[in-house]
Structure formats: C-alpha cells, structure tokens
Amino acid sequence: MYRYLLLDFDNTLMDFNETERIALGKTFETLFQKELTAEDTALYHRINDGYWKRLERKEVNREQLKEGRFSDFIKALGLTCENVMHVNQVYMDFLAETVVEYPEAEEACRQLSKRYKLYVITNGTTYIQKARYAGTGFQKYMDGIVISDEVGVDKPDPRFFDAVVKLTGDPDARHYLVVGDSLSSDIRFGKNIGADTCRIGEPTEEADFCLPGIAQLSDYLAQKAE
C-alpha cells in the first residue's frame, strides 16, 4: 500500500509549456525587441527538451545546458548575441515569477492529501522552482519538495531517492508511487528505485498505469485499494 506520492512538478502539476511561452516571450521582447511566433516557441521547446534529455544521460552539465539551449536557439532565429548567459539569466528570472498551475491540480492534491503524504520531485534550478512552488495553490497540501539542483543529482538517478528518504524516513520503495509525465525522467526514476509508477499523459507500457491528468489519480487509487 502506498504511503507517499512523489509528484513531478512541471507538466504534471504545473503547465510548463505555457510558463515557458510567457517567460521566453518576455525575454526576447526585453533583450531583442522581437516578438516570438508559436513556431519560434516550439523550436525553443525542442532544443531545450533535447538538452534536458542529454543532462539526464549525463552528456552535458547544467552550465552547458543553460548556454547551449540559447546559443542554438538564437542562432536558429538568425540573431546575434555577445552574452548568451545573460539571456539565460533574464529568462530564468522571468520563469521564477511565472506561476501557471493546471486548474485541477489544487483540488487533486487536496483529495490525495487525505490519504497520502505528498512530495514534489523536480529537476530544475532551486530558486526558480522554489519561487514558483511558493505561488501555487496546492503547496499547502504538500509535505515537502525535492529539487535536483539542491540535492546534486537529477532524476532518473536513483541517488535522488536518498534526498526523498531524508524527508520521509522510509527507505522502502514499495511504499512510494512516482507520478509524472516524463518517461526518461519520472518513470525511469521510479523503475530505478523499485517503486510503482503512474504516467500522466499518453498511455505507455513502461509505466505501471497511465492517466490523462492528475485529476483522475485520487479516484483511481481509491478503486485500486478496494
């Protein structure tokens, strides 16, 4: 029986695609006086996602990710920039102030908190994730947050679980359910530590079960427990 739900942050509880669109748009309007199109934003998303996948595979470090994603994007737009890391910093500051949670997230967490201890687990930059987390409506139902930047390892590295255990005091992976959208990060992390997994999004055989959104999780787990 699960005692703890480890909930991914972005694209599970938070609408990161919209967050990214807003922050990216403000960044390029501020620094380049350029209004990004939907196609531009989609291009950045693909570039950024590629770098995060490479980070998960330990092919790049965080500084290479921060610089590489904007260097590649700015070049693709046909723009020039002498200080790519400044662009990254401005973008990250806009990210930190942009809070877009899924409408159903707060109620879902309220229901889930009646039966389980809830923890946010996220790969990200500490000050950004903490600022966004503090602005959410569901924070009051959480028992803690574990951020990869703060603990020094990223999901799916099983050592990320050590930081979770420091909060819960329970090393038995059978007591945990890992919930998230990413197969390479969340679902693989759950498999790496021996916990059950729930994929939020399209069905896949890689997860123990799949749901279209976080709103369905409470009812599903209640039925499973019967």
C-alpha positions as CSV (number, residue, x, y, z in Angstrom):
1,M,0.0,0.0,0.0
2,Y,1.3,3.4,-0.9
3,R,2.1,5.9,1.8
4,Y,3.9,8.5,-0.2
5,L,3.1,10.1,-3.6
6,L,6.1,11.6,-5.4
7,L,4.6,14.1,-7.8
8,D,6.6,15.6,-10.7
9,F,6.2,19.4,-10.9
10,D,6.3,20.6,-14.5
11,N,3.7,19.2,-16.9
12,T,2.2,17.1,-14.1
13,L,1.0,19.8,-11.6
14,M,2.2,22.9,-13.5
15,D,1.6,23.9,-17.1
16,F,5.3,24.3,-18.0
17,N,4.6,24.8,-21.7
18,E,2.6,27.9,-21.0
19,T,5.1,29.0,-18.4
20,E,7.9,28.6,-20.9
21,R,6.0,30.5,-23.6
22,I,5.4,33.5,-21.3
23,A,8.9,33.7,-20.0
24,L,10.5,33.2,-23.3
25,G,8.3,35.8,-24.9
26,K,9.2,38.4,-22.3
27,T,12.9,37.6,-22.6
28,F,13.1,38.2,-26.3
29,E,10.9,41.3,-26.2
30,T,13.1,42.7,-23.5
31,L,16.5,41.9,-24.9
32,F,15.9,41.7,-28.7
33,Q,12.7,43.6,-29.2
34,K,11.5,40.5,-31.0
35,E,8.0,39.0,-30.8
36,L,8.3,35.3,-30.9
37,T,5.8,33.3,-33.0
38,A,4.3,30.0,-32.0
39,E,6.7,28.3,-34.3
40,D,9.7,30.0,-32.6
41,T,8.5,28.9,-29.2
42,A,8.0,25.3,-30.4
43,L,11.5,25.4,-31.8
44,Y,13.0,26.5,-28.5
45,H,11.0,23.8,-26.7
46,R,12.5,21.1,-28.9
47,I,16.0,22.5,-28.3
48,N,15.5,22.8,-24.6
49,D,14.0,19.4,-24.2
50,G,16.9,17.9,-26.1
51,Y,19.4,19.4,-23.7
52,W,17.4,18.2,-20.7
53,K,17.4,14.7,-22.1
54,R,21.2,15.0,-22.6
55,L,21.5,16.1,-19.0
56,E,19.6,13.1,-17.8
57,R,22.0,10.9,-19.8
58,K,24.9,12.9,-18.2
59,E,26.1,14.0,-21.7
60,V,26.1,17.7,-20.6
61,N,26.2,19.5,-17.3
62,R,23.9,22.3,-16.1
63,E,26.0,25.1,-17.3
64,Q,26.4,23.6,-20.8
65,L,22.6,23.1,-20.9
66,K,21.9,26.8,-20.0
67,E,24.4,28.1,-22.6
68,G,23.8,25.6,-25.3
69,R,20.0,25.9,-25.5
70,F,20.1,29.7,-26.0
71,S,23.1,29.6,-28.2
72,D,21.4,27.2,-30.5
73,F,18.1,29.0,-30.4
74,I,19.5,32.5,-31.0
75,K,21.5,31.1,-34.0
76,A,18.4,29.4,-35.4
77,L,16.5,32.7,-35.2
78,G,19.3,34.5,-37.2
79,L,20.1,36.8,-34.3
80,T,23.4,37.6,-32.7
81,C,24.3,37.9,-29.0
82,E,27.6,38.5,-27.3
83,N,26.4,37.3,-23.8
84,V,24.3,34.2,-24.1
85,M,24.4,33.5,-20.4
86,H,22.8,36.9,-19.7
87,V,19.9,35.9,-22.0
88,N,19.6,32.7,-20.0
89,Q,19.6,34.6,-16.7
90,V,16.9,37.0,-17.8
91,Y,14.8,34.1,-19.0
92,M,15.3,32.2,-15.7
93,D,14.2,35.3,-13.7
94,F,11.0,35.5,-15.8
95,L,10.5,31.8,-15.2
96,A,10.7,32.3,-11.5
97,E,7.9,34.9,-11.5
98,T,5.6,32.9,-13.8
99,V,3.2,30.5,-12.0
100,V,0.8,28.6,-14.2
101,E,-0.7,25.5,-12.5
102,Y,-3.2,23.2,-14.0
103,P,-6.7,24.2,-12.9
104,E,-7.3,20.8,-11.5
105,A,-4.1,20.5,-9.5
106,E,-5.1,22.1,-6.3
107,E,-8.3,20.0,-5.8
108,A,-6.5,16.9,-6.8
109,C,-3.8,17.5,-4.2
110,R,-6.4,18.3,-1.6
111,Q,-8.1,14.9,-2.2
112,L,-4.9,13.0,-2.3
113,S,-3.5,14.6,0.9
114,K,-6.3,12.9,2.8
115,R,-4.7,9.5,2.3
116,Y,-1.1,10.1,1.4
117,K,2.0,12.1,2.2
118,L,2.7,14.3,-0.9
119,Y,6.1,15.4,-2.1
120,V,7.0,17.3,-5.2
121,I,10.1,16.0,-7.1
122,T,11.6,18.1,-9.8
123,N,14.6,18.5,-12.0
124,G,15.3,22.2,-12.1
125,T,17.0,25.3,-10.7
126,T,16.5,25.8,-7.0
127,Y,15.5,29.5,-6.8
128,I,13.1,29.2,-9.8
129,Q,11.3,26.1,-8.6
130,K,11.0,27.4,-5.0
131,A,9.6,30.7,-6.2
132,R,7.1,29.0,-8.5
133,Y,6.2,26.4,-5.9
134,A,5.5,29.2,-3.3
135,G,3.0,30.7,-5.6
136,T,0.9,27.6,-6.1
137,G,-2.5,26.9,-4.6
138,F,-1.6,23.3,-3.9
139,Q,1.6,24.0,-1.8
140,K,-0.5,23.8,1.4
141,Y,-1.2,20.1,0.8
142,M,2.4,19.2,0.2
143,D,4.8,17.7,2.8
144,G,7.9,18.8,1.0
145,I,9.7,19.4,-2.2
146,V,13.0,17.8,-3.6
147,I,14.8,19.8,-6.2
148,S,17.6,18.2,-8.3
149,D,19.7,21.4,-8.3
150,E,19.6,21.4,-4.5
151,V,20.5,17.8,-3.9
152,G,23.1,17.5,-6.6
153,V,21.6,14.7,-8.8
154,D,18.8,14.6,-11.4
155,K,16.0,12.2,-11.9
156,P,16.3,9.4,-13.0
157,D,19.4,8.9,-10.9
158,P,18.4,6.5,-8.1
159,R,20.5,8.7,-5.7
160,F,17.8,11.3,-6.0
161,F,15.7,8.9,-3.8
162,D,18.2,9.4,-0.9
163,A,17.0,13.0,-0.6
164,V,13.4,11.8,-0.5
165,V,14.2,9.3,2.2
166,K,15.8,12.1,4.3
167,L,12.4,13.7,4.4
168,T,10.2,10.7,4.9
169,G,12.5,8.4,6.9
170,D,11.2,5.4,4.9
171,P,13.6,3.7,2.5
172,D,11.1,1.0,1.4
173,A,10.4,1.8,-2.3
174,R,7.2,-0.3,-2.2
175,H,5.6,2.5,-0.1
176,Y,6.0,5.1,-2.9
177,L,4.2,5.9,-6.1
178,V,6.1,8.1,-8.6
179,V,3.8,10.2,-10.7
180,G,4.9,12.2,-13.7
181,D,4.8,12.9,-17.4
182,S,8.3,12.1,-18.5
183,L,9.3,8.5,-19.4
184,S,13.0,9.3,-19.3
185,S,12.9,11.2,-16.0
186,D,10.0,10.3,-13.8
187,I,9.0,6.8,-15.0
188,R,12.6,5.6,-15.3
189,F,13.4,7.1,-11.8
190,G,10.6,5.1,-10.3
191,K,11.8,1.9,-12.0
192,N,15.4,2.6,-10.9
193,I,14.4,2.7,-7.2
194,G,11.9,-0.2,-7.5
195,A,8.7,1.9,-7.0
196,D,5.4,1.8,-8.8
197,T,4.9,4.4,-11.5
198,C,2.0,6.4,-12.9
199,R,2.5,8.2,-16.2
200,I,0.4,11.4,-16.7
201,G,-0.2,11.6,-20.4
202,E,-0.3,9.2,-23.3
203,P,-0.6,5.5,-22.4
204,T,2.7,3.5,-22.3
205,E,3.7,0.0,-21.3
206,E,6.7,1.5,-19.5
207,A,4.6,2.7,-16.6
208,D,2.6,0.6,-14.2
209,F,-0.5,2.6,-15.1
210,C,-1.4,5.7,-17.0
211,L,-3.9,8.5,-16.5
212,P,-4.8,11.5,-18.7
213,G,-4.3,14.0,-15.9
214,I,-3.6,14.4,-12.2
215,A,-7.4,14.9,-11.6
216,Q,-8.1,11.2,-12.1
217,L,-5.4,9.9,-9.7
218,S,-7.4,10.1,-6.4
219,D,-10.4,8.1,-7.7
220,Y,-8.1,5.6,-9.5
221,L,-6.1,4.9,-6.3
222,A,-9.3,4.6,-4.2
223,Q,-10.7,2.0,-6.6
224,K,-7.3,0.2,-6.6
225,A,-7.4,0.0,-2.8
226,E,-10.8,-1.6,-2.7
